[in-house]
């Protein structure tokens, strides 16, 4: 399920301010409701409210932990797939060196360009769709060359089989990286449930504060900033262009090796 969560498309600093304001507003609404209820109905027996607030905060903690786990596992998968793709590209490069010219030079030239555009993508993530199209075009060129190679009379079937296996792995890892990086995000329904619980829990907290007559806005702001920080970390992990990014040094090192 593709997420259309709006915070994925806004600057991270703006998201943080937005979430803080949302939580402060929910607490303020709860405080206002408590004061209105106290003024119109007096102080009743609200002993069960503490239990309800505790249950809601526990449920909020659970959904936060669940959402963080989803984003964290996806981030780890993206790191693993990057490493696997780098290994598969270099393996293909090495095995291509076992075939005769002109196929060796043509395939390795295509692989060098295949890697170069990935290096380019690290500093230009906004061009991801263009890079994917170029990658698919290069894949088609490589497969055409391998098809021609297998039809030559002097080709080695064992070497060809090893090369085809490496090429298939290389293609598969691009598909996996696209899936984890661009498609397989946290579903919008989970985000909606998370923010609904945040609003309800903070409203209940505000109700308790209003009932007790407490209005320590420094503590309210601190609570809002703390919850917002956790949510923003989850948003950043779910994004491919945030502050928490994958170290691409293995890709740069591999590109330097195949160029030389």
Helices and strands as residue ranges (DSSP letters): G 6-9, H 12-41, H 47-96, H 103-123, G 125-127, H 128-151, H 157-178, I 179-183, H 188-212, H 217-238, H 249-259
